[in-house]
Amino acid sequence: MIAVVSVRGMSLVRRATVEDAREVIRLRQVMLDAIPGGDPSTEWQAAGLPRLGARLAEPDGDFAAFVVDHPDRPEALAALAVGTVEYRIGKAANPGGLAGYVFSVATDPDARRRGYARACMESLLEWFRERGVGQVDLTASPEAEPLYASLGFARTPVPFMRLPL
């Protein structure tokens, strides 16, 4: 069972629920806006909301978001870390083939430097461990790389290619 992570002695991190879907999307856009060359369009948000809500409603599924409520703004989130588990045929470094992917970590600009993203990531990593995940991948911005390195992530030589469908 995922424990609620404490930051400076306060229990803050919780699993996101359907009611958090709009805020999860808002913070994802915060992350997308911070990526050099990212797409600033927000038109995708309305179309993405129903599917995100459905995924957040699956407590035992392969998708999870861990969040911290904003300390100064009721109904808002301060930070999040989102990931998914997928099966890939095993290999020497991951015989079971379960792989985690972290694809959205963000902190509201007015809530940064308080340890919220770290706390969300620690909860997400524990969630991956509980599911038997053998490796976790993510793409790191230069600003976030020190956080991920401190959690044990290392750069890999694997090049990514993408085909939009």
C-alpha positions, 0 to 999 in steps of 0.5 A, a space after each residue: 500500500 502506498 504510504 502518504 509521503 511527508 514533507 517537512 513533517 506534514 503528510 502531503 502526497 495523495 493519489 489523484 482522483 477523478 475530481 482532480 482531473 482538471 487540475 492534473 491537466 492544468 499542471 501538465 500544461 505547466 510542464 509542457 509550457 516549460 519544455 523548449 519547443 513545446 506546444 503552447 496549445 491548450 485546445 487538447 485539454 477538453 478532449 483529454 479530460 474524459 479519458 483522464 477522468 476514466 483513468 484516474 477512476 481505476 485505482 488498480 489500473 496501470 496509470 497513477 498520478 500522485 499529487 500535493 494539494 496547493 497550500 494557499 489555493 483551495 481546489 488547486 494542486 501544487 504538484 504532481 507526478 504521473 506514470 504508467 506501467 506497461 509490459 515489454 518482453 523481458 531482457 537481462 536488465 528487466 526479466 519480468 518485462 514490466 516497465 514504468 514510464 514517468 511522463 508528467 512531473 510539474 509544480 505550480 510556479 508559486 509552489 516550487 522549491 518546497 519538496 513537492 515534486 520530490 515527494 510526488 516522485 517518491 510516491 510514484 516510485 513506490 507505486 511502481 515497486 509495488 507492481 513489480 516494475 523492473 525499470 522506470 524511464 523518463 525524459 528530463 529537462 535540464 532543470 529537473 535532472 538534478 532531482 531525478 539524479 538524486 533519486 537514482 536515475 541516470 542518462 542512457 544512450 537509448 535514442 528515441 524516435 517518434 511517429 505521430 499517428 
